[in-house]
Amino acid sequence: MIHIKKITYDDILTMWTKYMPNMSLEPTSAMSCFLMQVKNEETYKFEFIDHYDLENQKFTPTFWGAFDNDKLVGCNSGHMTMDRLYRSRGLFVQEEYRKKAIGKKLLLKTVSQAYHENAIGCWSFPKNTAWLSYAGAGFQRTGKAFNFEWITRDNEVNTRCIKMFDEVEVNSLVV
């Protein structure tokens, strides 16, 4: 039976180093996005504005591991950003454990942590092959890449996705 629990940066670093060669091996990321209200003709709409902010790296990250008995078979991490959007990053599940909802469970733990830390939403930048896990956890694609069309080793274009918690609160924050 698979169980999810908090792990350390050293635990996740071992998995990231071995299985995710494109991963930035820092505990947090400077990547960020925030909501901006933009006037479109007579109406307003929200857009996500991507940017880098080194202040994001000052937040305390949380690391999650998926275990089959004592064997670490999957991981994910997350941290708050300056814009109160929680960044989920580094989702990975070993190939022989895929298609068992482990990625979804790791994402739900990360989303729960985001909610616990009073984030207004949780966002990520997943590979297309991981999309079903994100969709299962309630994320929605925004349809845009982060400032660039980053191509993975598998020639996939990653797109940002987000899960918002409270639309009323988000609307009151963004003016």
N, CA, C and O atoms as a DFTB+ gen file, in Angstrom:
700 C
 N C O
     1  1       0.842      -1.184       0.000
     2  2       0.000       0.000       0.000
     3  2       0.888       1.248       0.000
     4  3       1.879       1.317       0.726
     5  1       0.523       2.210      -0.808
     6  2       1.268       3.460      -0.920
     7  2       0.801       4.427       0.158
     8  3      -0.399       4.603       0.370
     9  1       1.753       5.050       0.834
    10  2       1.401       6.096       1.786
    11  2       2.243       7.344       1.493
    12  3       3.388       7.252       1.050
    13  1       1.649       8.498       1.752
    14  2       2.273       9.788       1.480
    15  2       2.671      10.409       2.812
    16  3       1.883      10.422       3.758
    17  1       3.897      10.923       2.883
    18  2       4.331      11.606       4.101
    19  2       5.358      12.673       3.752
    20  3       5.947      12.664       2.671
    21  1       5.560      13.596       4.696
    22  2       6.562      14.636       4.512
    23  2       7.945      14.002       4.474
    24  3       8.234      13.037       5.182
    25  1       8.789      14.575       3.622
    26  2      10.168      14.129       3.534
    27  2      11.071      15.357       3.604
    28  3      10.585      16.486       3.675
    29  1      12.364      15.141       3.584
    30  2      13.322      16.241       3.643
    31  2      13.784      16.622       2.239
    32  3      13.539      15.915       1.262
    33  1      14.453      17.754       2.180
    34  2      15.041      18.185       0.916
    35  2      16.064      17.161       0.427
    36  3      16.130      16.883      -0.770
    37  1      16.856      16.602       1.326
    38  2      17.843      15.587       0.922
    39  2      17.173      14.369       0.299
    40  3      17.688      13.800      -0.663
    41  1      16.014      13.963       0.850
    42  2      15.278      12.824       0.288
    43  2      14.809      13.115      -1.132
    44  3      14.972      12.288      -2.029
    45  1      14.226      14.290      -1.330
    46  2      13.693      14.622      -2.653
    47  2      14.821      14.893      -3.638
    48  3      14.701      14.592      -4.825
    49  1      15.927      15.465      -3.140
    50  2      17.066      15.774      -4.008
    51  2      17.624      14.505      -4.643
    52  3      18.021      14.519      -5.808
    53  1      17.656      13.425      -3.898
    54  2      18.130      12.143      -4.435
    55  2      17.273      11.713      -5.620
    56  3      17.801      11.281      -6.645
    57  1      15.962      11.828      -5.484
    58  2      15.060      11.422      -6.559
    59  2      15.152      12.382      -7.741
    60  3      15.212      11.945      -8.890
    61  1      15.162      13.681      -7.469
    62  2      15.258      14.659      -8.547
    63  2      16.546      14.477      -9.345
    64  3      16.531      14.516     -10.575
    65  1      17.652      14.280      -8.646
    66  2      18.945      14.131      -9.308
    67  2      18.961      12.909     -10.212
    68  3      19.478      12.957     -11.328
    69  1      18.394      11.823      -9.727
    70  2      18.416      10.561     -10.470
    71  2      17.444      10.553     -11.651
    72  3      17.776      10.056     -12.727
    73  1      16.246      11.104     -11.450
    74  2      15.190      10.927     -12.438
    75  2      14.773      12.184     -13.200
    76  3      14.062      12.080     -14.199
    77  1      15.190      13.353     -12.760
    78  2      14.715      14.591     -13.385
    79  2      15.898      15.486     -13.765
    80  3      16.170      16.469     -13.076
    81  1      16.593      15.162     -14.838
    82  2      17.808      15.895     -15.193
    83  2      17.578      17.366     -15.542
    84  3      18.520      18.157     -15.473
    85  1      16.367      17.754     -15.912
    86  2      16.078      19.159     -16.229
    87  2      15.634      19.963     -15.010
    88  3      15.436      21.174     -15.106
    89  1      15.477      19.301     -13.867
    90  2      14.964      19.953     -12.662
    91  2      15.997      20.896     -12.072
    92  3      17.172      20.547     -11.964
    93  1      15.567      22.076     -11.694
    94  2      16.408      22.995     -10.938
    95  2      16.534      22.419      -9.535
    96  3      15.529      22.239      -8.847
    97  1      17.738      22.134      -9.110
    98  2      17.958      21.403      -7.865
    99  2      18.045      22.312      -6.646
   100  3      18.888      22.113      -5.771
   101  1      17.181      23.295      -6.597
   102  2      17.087      24.184      -5.444
   103  2      15.805      23.855      -4.691
   104  3      14.846      23.371      -5.293
   105  1      15.770      24.109      -3.380
   106  2      14.560      23.785      -2.611
   107  2      13.328      24.563      -3.055
   108  3      12.207      24.072      -2.924
   109  1      13.525      25.782      -3.583
   110  2      12.430      26.622      -4.041
   111  2      12.781      27.186      -5.406
   112  3      13.893      27.002      -5.901
   113  1      11.830      27.870      -6.004
   114  2      12.029      28.431      -7.332
   115  2      11.713      29.926      -7.319
   116  3      10.882      30.388      -6.538
   117  1      12.376      30.665      -8.181
   118  2      12.081      32.088      -8.334
   119  2      10.909      32.312      -9.284
   120  3      10.371      33.417      -9.344
   121  1      10.504      31.282     -10.028
   122  2       9.374      31.425     -10.950
   123  2       8.123      31.796     -10.168
   124  3       7.870      31.273      -9.083
   125  1       7.348      32.705     -10.740
   126  2       6.126      33.122     -10.074
   127  2       5.125      33.592     -11.118
   128  3       5.481      33.899     -12.256
   129  1       3.889      33.639     -10.711
   130  2       2.871      34.259     -11.547
   131  2       1.902      34.959     -10.619
   132  3       1.703      34.529      -9.483
   133  1       1.302      36.029     -11.091
   134  2       0.288      36.698     -10.297
   135  2      -0.875      37.070     -11.189
   136  3      -0.756      37.139     -12.413
   137  1      -1.995      37.306     -10.547
   138  2      -3.203      37.677     -11.272
   139  2      -3.224      39.176     -11.494
   140  3      -2.908      39.961     -10.600
   141  1      -3.597      39.552     -12.688
   142  2      -3.719      40.967     -13.000
   143  2      -5.035      41.174     -13.731
   144  3      -5.364      40.433     -14.657
   145  1      -5.778      42.174     -13.314
   146  2      -7.044      42.479     -13.966
   147  2      -6.748      43.363     -15.173
   148  3      -6.132      44.421     -15.040
   149  1      -7.183      42.931     -16.333
   150  2      -6.908      43.641     -17.575
   151  2      -8.226      44.021     -18.227
   152  3      -9.137      43.201     -18.335
   153  1      -8.321      45.285     -18.665
   154  2      -9.548      45.719     -19.327
   155  2      -9.509      45.258     -20.776
   156  3      -8.552      45.517     -21.506
   157  1     -10.565      44.574     -21.170
   158  2     -10.708      44.072     -22.529
   159  2     -12.000      44.673     -23.089
   160  3     -13.096      44.203     -22.783
   161  1     -11.861      45.703     -23.901
   162  2     -13.003      46.473     -24.406
   163  2     -13.775      47.040     -23.218
   164  3     -13.247      47.911     -22.528
   165  1     -14.994      46.591     -22.950
   166  2     -15.796      47.132     -21.851
   167  2     -15.781      46.241     -20.606
   168  3     -16.364      46.604     -19.585
   169  1     -15.139      45.113     -20.677
   170  2     -15.135      44.195     -19.537
   171  2     -13.715      43.994     -19.020
   172  3     -12.735      44.347     -19.675
   173  1     -13.639      43.430     -17.857
   174  2     -12.343      43.100     -17.268
   175  2     -12.178      41.589     -17.258
   176  3     -13.146      40.844     -17.103
   177  1     -10.960      41.157     -17.423
   178  2     -10.670      39.738     -17.292
   179  2      -9.359      39.610     -16.533
   180  3      -8.593      40.569     -16.430
   181  1      -9.108      38.429     -16.008
   182  2      -7.883      38.181     -15.266
   183  2      -6.870      37.492     -16.153
   184  3      -7.209      36.587     -16.916
   185  1      -5.641      37.919     -16.049
   186  2      -4.540      37.267     -16.749
   187  2      -3.471      36.915     -15.728
   188  3      -3.279      37.616     -14.734
   189  1      -2.790      35.830     -15.990
   190  2      -1.662      35.450     -15.159
   191  2      -0.407      36.036     -15.775
   192  3      -0.097      35.780     -16.938
   193  1       0.303      36.814     -14.998
   194  2       1.521      37.464     -15.464
   195  2       2.706      36.702     -14.870
   196  3       2.857      36.624     -13.651
   197  1       3.536      36.148     -15.739
   198  2       4.697      35.384     -15.293
   199  2       5.865      36.309     -15.012
   200  3       6.062      37.307     -15.705
   201  1       6.629      35.972     -14.001
   202  2       7.829      36.730     -13.693
   203  2       8.731      35.908     -12.773
   204  3       8.343      34.857     -12.263
   205  1       9.919      36.410     -12.583
   206  2      10.856      35.815     -11.636
   207  2      11.003      36.764     -10.460
   208  3      11.093      37.978     -10.643
   209  1      11.027      36.219      -9.269
   210  2      11.215      37.027      -8.067
   211  2      12.033      36.205      -7.084
   212  3      11.551      35.210      -6.544
   213  1      13.264      36.622      -6.855
   214  2      14.146      35.885      -5.948
   215  2      13.609      35.860      -4.522
   216  3      14.020      35.014      -3.727
   217  1      12.700      36.770      -4.185
   218  2      12.082      36.755      -2.856
   219  2      11.305      35.460      -2.621
   220  3      11.148      35.028      -1.479
   221  1      10.819      34.841      -3.698
   222  2      10.089      33.569      -3.560
   223  2      10.960      32.489      -2.937
   224  3      10.448      31.562      -2.310
   225  1      12.254      32.601      -3.102
   226  2      13.152      31.577      -2.582
   227  2      13.364      31.689      -1.077
   228  3      14.071      30.867      -0.494
   229  1      12.769      32.680      -0.446
   230  2      12.876      32.837       1.005
   231  2      11.793      32.060       1.757
   232  3      11.873      31.899       2.975
   233  1      10.777      31.577       1.026
   234  2       9.702      30.831       1.680
   235  2      10.160      29.414       2.016
   236  3      11.028      28.849       1.351
   237  1       9.566      28.863       3.048
   238  2       9.903      27.509       3.475
   239  2       9.143      26.504       2.622
   240  3       7.913      26.525       2.587
   241  1       9.866      25.624       1.932
   242  2       9.191      24.626       1.096
   243  2       8.744      23.425       1.928
   244  3       9.230      23.184       3.033
   245  1       7.811      22.694       1.356
   246  2       7.368      21.420       1.927
   247  2       7.608      20.350       0.877
   248  3       7.331      20.551      -0.305
   249  1       8.126      19.210       1.321
   250  2       8.444      18.101       0.418
   251  2       7.609      16.895       0.810
   252  3       7.491      16.561       1.989
   253  1       7.027      16.244      -0.199
   254  2       6.180      15.067       0.023
   255  2       6.771      13.870      -0.701
   256  3       7.288      13.990      -1.812
   257  1       6.688      12.719      -0.058
   258  2       7.143      11.490      -0.672
   259  2       6.044      10.444      -0.666
   260  3       5.244      10.373       0.266
   261  1       6.012       9.637      -1.710
   262  2       5.099       8.489      -1.791
   263  2       5.946       7.250      -1.544
   264  3       6.975       7.049      -2.188
   265  1       5.504       6.426      -0.610
   266  2       6.286       5.262      -0.203
   267  2       5.517       3.971      -0.421
   268  3       4.324       3.880      -0.132
   269  1       6.223       2.975      -0.938
   270  2       5.752       1.600      -0.989
   271  2       6.554       0.895       0.094
   272  3       7.720       0.560      -0.112
   273  1       5.938       0.671       1.234
   274  2       6.639       0.263       2.457
   275  2       7.680       1.339       2.766
   276  3       7.299       2.471       3.062
   277  1       8.956       1.036       2.710
   278  2       9.989       2.030       3.005
   279  2      10.658       2.578       1.748
   280  3      11.596       3.369       1.843
   281  1      10.188       2.169       0.581
   282  2      10.800       2.597      -0.674
   283  2      10.134       3.869      -1.188
   284  3       8.921       3.897      -1.399
   285  1      10.934       4.932      -1.392
   286  2      10.446       6.175      -1.961
   287  2      10.204       5.965      -3.457
   288  3      11.138       5.690      -4.209
   289  1       8.940       6.097      -3.883
   290  2       8.592       5.830      -5.283
   291  2       8.062       7.054      -6.013
   292  3       7.843       7.006      -7.223
   293  1       7.854       8.144      -5.296
   294  2       7.361       9.364      -5.917
   295  2       7.577      10.553      -4.998
   296  3       7.806      10.391      -3.799
   297  1       7.502      11.748      -5.568
   298  2       7.731      12.956      -4.770
   299  2       7.076      14.170      -5.403
   300  3       6.736      14.164      -6.586
   301  1       6.906      15.194      -4.613
   302  2       6.502      16.523      -5.070
   303  2       6.879      17.519      -3.986
   304  3       7.074      17.153      -2.827
   305  1       6.977      18.768      -4.373
   306  2       7.270      19.809      -3.391
   307  2       6.425      21.022      -3.692
   308  3       5.771      21.098      -4.732
   309  1       6.444      21.969      -2.775
   310  2       5.731      23.209      -2.990
   311  2       6.200      24.280      -2.037
   312  3       6.776      23.999      -0.986
   313  1       5.941      25.524      -2.429
   314  2       6.254      26.651      -1.556
   315  2       5.385      27.843      -1.945
   316  3       4.930      27.958      -3.083
   317  1       5.169      28.714      -0.983
   318  2       4.418      29.936      -1.208
   319  2       5.245      30.859      -2.098
   320  3       6.472      30.763      -2.133
   321  1       4.570      31.749      -2.814
   322  2       5.262      32.794      -3.563
   323  2       4.765      34.149      -3.050
   324  3       3.797      34.221      -2.293
   325  1       5.431      35.203      -3.469
   326  2       5.102      36.554      -3.006
   327  2       3.658      36.930      -3.311
   328  3       3.079      37.768      -2.620
   329  1       3.086      36.336      -4.313
   330  2       1.741      36.697      -4.753
   331  2       0.648      35.829      -4.131
   332  3      -0.490      35.835      -4.599
   333  1       0.988      35.089      -3.088
   334  2       0.068      34.183      -2.378
   335  2      -0.463      33.065      -3.275
   336  3      -1.506      32.476      -2.994
   337  1       0.253      32.784      -4.336
   338  2      -0.026      31.599      -5.142
   339  2       1.053      30.572      -4.802
   340  3       2.245      30.865      -4.890
   341  1       0.634      29.388      -4.421
   342  2       1.554      28.344      -3.992
   343  2       2.109      27.629      -5.221
   344  3       1.347      27.238      -6.105
   345  1       3.405      27.458      -5.281
   346  2       4.053      26.807      -6.424
   347  2       4.255      25.330      -6.123
   348  3       4.927      24.983      -5.153
   349  1       3.687      24.469      -6.934
   350  2       3.927      23.026      -6.867
   351  2       5.008      22.710      -7.885
   352  3       4.935      23.160      -9.028
   353  1       6.023      21.928      -7.474
   354  2       7.115      21.645      -8.410
   355  2       7.769      20.305      -8.092
   356  3       7.781      19.843      -6.951
   357  1       8.309      19.705      -9.143
   358  2       9.089      18.490      -8.967
   359  2       8.289      17.211      -8.811
   360  3       8.763      16.261      -8.187
   361  1       7.083      17.166      -9.367
   362  2       6.280      15.940      -9.282
   363  2       6.954      14.843     -10.095
   364  3       7.286      15.032     -11.265
   365  1       7.148      13.701      -9.459
   366  2       7.731      12.553     -10.148
   367  2       7.244      11.274      -9.483
   368  3       7.181      11.179      -8.258
   369  1       6.900      10.290     -10.314
   370  2       6.545       8.948      -9.845
   371  2       7.323       7.958     -10.695
   372  3       7.331       8.057     -11.922
   373  1       7.976       7.002     -10.043
   374  2       8.734       5.996     -10.785
   375  2       7.809       5.256     -11.745
   376  3       6.642       5.000     -11.448
   377  1       8.365       4.924     -12.897
   378  2       7.564       4.392     -14.001
   379  2       6.709       3.186     -13.608
   380  3       5.545       3.112     -14.000
   381  1       7.249       2.263     -12.862
   382  2       6.479       1.052     -12.509
   383  2       5.334       1.333     -11.527
   384  3       4.520       0.449     -11.261
   385  1       5.266       2.560     -10.986
   386  2       4.201       2.939     -10.055
   387  2       3.206       3.916     -10.678
   388  3       2.290       4.377      -9.997
   389  1       3.368       4.231     -11.930
   390  2       2.473       5.180     -12.592
   391  2       1.116       4.544     -12.893
   392  3       0.963       3.323     -12.885
   393  1       0.154       5.394     -13.155
   394  2      -1.229       4.991     -13.450
   395  2      -1.903       4.333     -12.243
   396  3      -2.774       3.475     -12.385
   397  1      -1.471       4.762     -11.045
   398  2      -2.063       4.265      -9.793
   399  2      -2.515       5.426      -8.918
   400  3      -2.733       5.243      -7.720
   401  1      -2.661       6.622      -9.498
   402  2      -3.119       7.844      -8.816
   403  2      -2.140       8.351      -7.767
   404  3      -2.527       9.133      -6.899
   405  1      -0.887       7.926      -7.824
   406  2       0.107       8.393      -6.856
   407  2       0.431       9.862      -7.112
   408  3       0.537      10.639      -6.163
   409  1       0.591      10.255      -8.366
   410  2       0.841      11.657      -8.692
   411  2      -0.290      12.546      -8.203
   412  3      -0.049      13.616      -7.645
   413  1      -1.508      12.109      -8.410
   414  2      -2.677      12.862      -7.943
   415  2      -2.649      13.007      -6.431
   416  3      -2.926      14.089      -5.915
   417  1      -2.321      11.943      -5.711
   418  2      -2.266      11.999      -4.246
   419  2      -1.183      12.962      -3.771
   420  3      -1.386      13.707      -2.813
   421  1      -0.030      12.946      -4.444
   422  2       1.035      13.881      -4.085
   423  2       0.590      15.321      -4.345
   424  3       0.864      16.208      -3.537
   425  1      -0.085      15.555      -5.455
   426  2      -0.577      16.896      -5.754
   427  2      -1.619      17.347      -4.736
   428  3      -1.613      18.503      -4.314
   429  1      -2.507      16.448      -4.339
   430  2      -3.526      16.809      -3.355
   431  2      -2.900      17.152      -2.010
   432  3      -3.405      18.028      -1.309
   433  1      -1.821      16.488      -1.636
   434  2      -1.092      16.846      -0.405
   435  2      -0.504      18.246      -0.541
   436  3      -0.550      19.039       0.399
   437  1       0.042      18.540      -1.699
   438  2       0.625      19.859      -1.944
   439  2      -0.457      20.930      -1.926
   440  3      -0.264      21.996      -1.342
   441  1      -1.586      20.659      -2.555
   442  2      -2.714      21.597      -2.549
   443  2      -3.211      21.817      -1.124
   444  3      -3.520      22.944      -0.737
   445  1      -3.287      20.754      -0.354
   446  2      -3.710      20.862       1.045
   447  2      -2.745      21.745       1.837
   448  3      -3.174      22.555       2.658
   449  1      -1.463      21.590       1.594
   450  2      -0.460      22.422       2.259
   451  2      -0.630      23.888       1.839
   452  3      -0.525      24.795       2.665
   453  1      -0.890      24.104       0.561
   454  2      -1.105      25.466       0.060
   455  2      -2.290      26.111       0.766
   456  3      -2.220      27.260       1.202
   457  1      -3.364      25.362       0.871
   458  2      -4.562      25.864       1.535
   459  2      -4.265      26.165       3.004
   460  3      -4.693      27.190       3.535
   461  1      -3.530      25.264       3.654
   462  2      -3.145      25.424       5.064
   463  2      -2.309      26.692       5.267
   464  3      -2.398      27.333       6.314
   465  1      -1.500      27.053       4.268
   466  2      -0.648      28.242       4.351
   467  2      -1.351      29.500       3.839
   468  3      -0.713      30.531       3.626
   469  1      -2.672      29.407       3.643
   470  2      -3.503      30.545       3.219
   471  2      -3.169      31.079       1.833
   472  3      -3.276      32.280       1.583
   473  1      -2.771      30.203       0.948
   474  2      -2.583      30.598      -0.448
   475  2      -3.954      30.818      -1.082
   476  3      -4.959      30.287      -0.610
   477  1      -3.986      31.599      -2.147
   478  2      -5.247      31.793      -2.864
   479  2      -5.400      30.774      -3.993
   480  3      -6.468      30.652      -4.592
   481  1      -4.324      30.050      -4.274
   482  2      -4.359      29.014      -5.300
   483  2      -3.026      28.309      -5.359
   484  3      -2.072      28.691      -4.682
   485  1      -2.973      27.286      -6.168
   486  2      -1.758      26.493      -6.341
   487  2      -1.515      26.349      -7.841
   488  3      -2.434      26.030      -8.595
   489  1      -0.282      26.585      -8.271
   490  2       0.013      26.495      -9.699
   491  2       1.246      25.642      -9.934
   492  3       2.048      25.401      -9.032
   493  1       1.370      25.196     -11.166
   494  2       2.518      24.370     -11.538
   495  2       2.782      24.527     -13.032
   496  3       2.066      25.231     -13.744
   497  1       3.816      23.859     -13.472
   498  2       4.265      23.934     -14.853
   499  2       4.561      22.499     -15.312
   500  3       5.720      22.157     -15.549
   501  1       3.521      21.657     -15.438
   502  2       3.733      20.220     -15.659
   503  2       4.052      19.837     -17.095
   504  3       3.736      20.544     -18.051
   505  1       4.700      18.671     -17.196
   506  2       4.866      18.047     -18.504
   507  2       3.493      17.575     -18.971
   508  3       2.630      17.254     -18.155
   509  1       3.300      17.536     -20.257
   510  2       2.017      17.070     -20.796
   511  2       1.702      15.637     -20.379
   512  3       0.536      15.290     -20.191
   513  1       2.724      14.808     -20.233
   514  2       2.486      13.414     -19.839
   515  2       1.960      13.300     -18.412
   516  3       1.410      12.262     -18.042
   517  1       2.118      14.342     -17.609
   518  2       1.627      14.324     -16.230
   519  2       0.261      14.988     -16.100
   520  3      -0.296      15.050     -15.004
   521  1      -0.282      15.484     -17.211
   522  2      -1.491      16.288     -17.142
   523  2      -2.656      15.577     -16.470
   524  3      -3.392      16.217     -15.719
   525  1      -2.854      14.300     -16.701
   526  2      -4.004      13.608     -16.100
   527  2      -3.955      13.643     -14.575
   528  3      -4.999      13.720     -13.926
   529  1      -2.773      13.588     -14.006
   530  2      -2.646      13.693     -12.546
   531  2      -3.097      15.074     -12.076
   532  3      -3.819      15.194     -11.086
   533  1      -2.671      16.104     -12.784
   534  2      -3.050      17.475     -12.419
   535  2      -4.556      17.686     -12.592
   536  3      -5.208      18.261     -11.720
   537  1      -5.101      17.226     -13.703
   538  2      -6.540      17.366     -13.936
   539  2      -7.323      16.642     -12.856
   540  3      -8.334      17.151     -12.372
   541  1      -6.861      15.452     -12.473
   542  2      -7.520      14.680     -11.424
   543  2      -7.498      15.380     -10.078
   544  3      -8.372      15.154      -9.241
   545  1      -6.503      16.227      -9.867
   546  2      -6.389      16.974      -8.611
   547  2      -7.091      18.332      -8.692
   548  3      -7.018      19.123      -7.751
   549  1      -7.770      18.605      -9.808
   550  2      -8.565      19.814      -9.925
   551  2      -7.874      21.005     -10.567
   552  3      -8.407      22.114     -10.534
   553  1      -6.705      20.803     -11.147
   554  2      -6.007      21.901     -11.827
   555  2      -6.642      22.138     -13.193
   556  3      -7.236      21.239     -13.788
   557  1      -6.500      23.373     -13.673
   558  2      -6.968      23.733     -15.007
   559  2      -5.817      24.364     -15.764
   560  3      -5.039      25.135     -15.203
   561  1      -5.714      24.035     -17.037
   562  2      -4.682      24.649     -17.871
   563  2      -5.042      26.098     -18.144
   564  3      -6.210      26.441     -18.329
   565  1      -4.024      26.938     -18.168
   566  2      -4.253      28.344     -18.506
   567  2      -4.015      28.574     -19.983
   568  3      -4.388      29.620     -20.515
   569  1      -3.402      27.615     -20.652
   570  2      -3.203      27.715     -22.082
   571  2      -1.972      28.472     -22.504
   572  3      -1.776      28.716     -23.695
   573  1      -1.135      28.850     -21.558
   574  2       0.077      29.584     -21.900
   575  2       1.284      28.933     -21.249
   576  3       1.190      28.333     -20.178
   577  1       2.407      29.064     -21.912
   578  2       3.669      28.619     -21.336
   579  2       4.234      29.743     -20.475
   580  3       3.798      30.889     -20.581
   581  1       5.193      29.420     -19.633
   582  2       5.801      30.405     -18.748
   583  2       6.881      31.182     -19.495
   584  3       8.022      30.730     -19.585
   585  1       6.527      32.335     -20.025
   586  2       7.478      33.236     -20.691
   587  2       8.190      32.641     -21.901
   588  3       8.805      33.374     -22.676
   589  1       8.118      31.365     -22.069
   590  2       8.862      30.706     -23.133
   591  2       8.234      29.344     -23.359
   592  3       7.500      28.844     -22.506
   593  1       8.513      28.755     -24.478
   594  2       8.025      27.413     -24.755
   595  2       9.164      26.453     -24.450
   596  3       9.909      26.041     -25.339
   597  1       9.281      26.110     -23.181
   598  2      10.357      25.238     -22.727
   599  2      10.125      23.829     -23.236
   600  3       9.099      23.222     -22.926
   601  1      11.041      23.308     -23.998
   602  2      10.904      21.974     -24.567
   603  2      11.654      20.997     -23.659
   604  3      12.819      21.210     -23.325
   605  1      10.967      19.927     -23.268
   606  2      11.594      18.920     -22.421
   607  2      12.423      17.972     -23.280
   608  3      12.436      18.071     -24.507
   609  1      13.110      17.059     -22.613
   610  2      13.896      16.059     -23.344
   611  2      13.007      15.227     -24.264
   612  3      13.471      14.713     -25.282
   613  1      11.740      15.095     -23.911
   614  2      10.802      14.307     -24.710
   615  2      10.085      15.160     -25.755
   616  3       9.063      14.742     -26.301
   617  1      10.615      16.353     -26.037
   618  2      10.032      17.283     -27.006
   619  2       8.596      17.670     -26.664
   620  3       7.764      17.838     -27.556
   621  1       8.312      17.810     -25.386
   622  2       6.996      18.266     -24.952
   623  2       7.068      19.741     -24.615
   624  3       8.077      20.222     -24.101
   625  1       6.000      20.452     -24.905
   626  2       5.901      21.845     -24.488
   627  2       5.088      21.873     -23.203
   628  3       3.945      21.416     -23.170
   629  1       5.682      22.408     -22.151
   630  2       4.976      22.504     -20.877
   631  2       4.077      23.732     -20.864
   632  3       4.420      24.768     -21.434
   633  1       2.911      23.612     -20.203
   634  2       2.026      24.753     -20.037
   635  2       1.663      24.891     -18.565
   636  3       1.598      23.905     -17.831
   637  1       1.429      26.121     -18.150
   638  2       1.084      26.376     -16.763
   639  2      -0.330      25.865     -16.488
   640  3      -1.193      25.890     -17.366
   641  1      -0.551      25.406     -15.269
   642  2      -1.896      25.060     -14.832
   643  2      -2.076      25.594     -13.420
   644  3      -1.104      25.832     -12.704
   645  1      -3.313      25.778     -13.036
   646  2      -3.582      26.385     -11.738
   647  2      -4.855      25.810     -11.136
   648  3      -5.769      25.401     -11.853
   649  1      -4.901      25.785      -9.824
   650  2      -6.105      25.413      -9.084
   651  2      -6.371      26.558      -8.114
   652  3      -5.601      26.777      -7.179
   653  1      -7.460      27.288      -8.336
   654  2      -7.815      28.405      -7.466
   655  2      -8.713      27.894      -6.349
   656  3      -9.500      26.970      -6.555
   657  1      -8.597      28.492      -5.165
   658  2      -9.362      28.031      -4.012
   659  2     -10.672      28.779      -3.823
   660  3     -11.710      28.157      -3.599
   661  1     -10.639      30.101      -3.911
   662  2     -11.816      30.898      -3.595
   663  2     -11.879      32.078      -4.555
   664  3     -11.158      33.063      -4.396
   665  1     -12.744      31.965      -5.546
   666  2     -12.831      32.994      -6.578
   667  2     -13.211      34.355      -6.007
   668  3     -12.733      35.380      -6.493
   669  1     -14.063      34.381      -4.983
   670  2     -14.487      35.647      -4.368
   671  2     -13.277      36.317      -3.728
   672  3     -13.074      37.519      -3.899
   673  1     -12.470      35.552      -2.991
   674  2     -11.294      36.135      -2.339
   675  2     -10.284      36.603      -3.391
   676  3      -9.687      37.669      -3.241
   677  1     -10.093      35.833      -4.428
   678  2      -9.177      36.228      -5.490
   679  2      -9.628      37.529      -6.120
   680  3      -8.814      38.426      -6.336
   681  1     -10.908      37.646      -6.419
   682  2     -11.430      38.861      -7.032
   683  2     -11.277      40.072      -6.121
   684  3     -11.079      41.186      -6.607
   685  1     -11.366      39.874      -4.803
   686  2     -11.215      41.001      -3.888
   687  2      -9.750      41.425      -3.761
   688  3      -9.479      42.581      -3.436
   689  1      -8.820      40.535      -4.003
   690  2      -7.398      40.856      -3.903
   691  2      -6.888      41.566      -5.141
   692  3      -5.990      42.404      -5.056
   693  1      -7.453      41.238      -6.283
   694  2      -6.961      41.766      -7.550
   695  2      -7.880      42.894      -7.993
   696  3      -9.036      42.663      -8.348
   697  1      -7.365      44.102      -7.970
   698  2      -8.192      45.253      -8.348
   699  2      -7.567      45.961      -9.519
   700  3      -8.106      46.960      -9.995
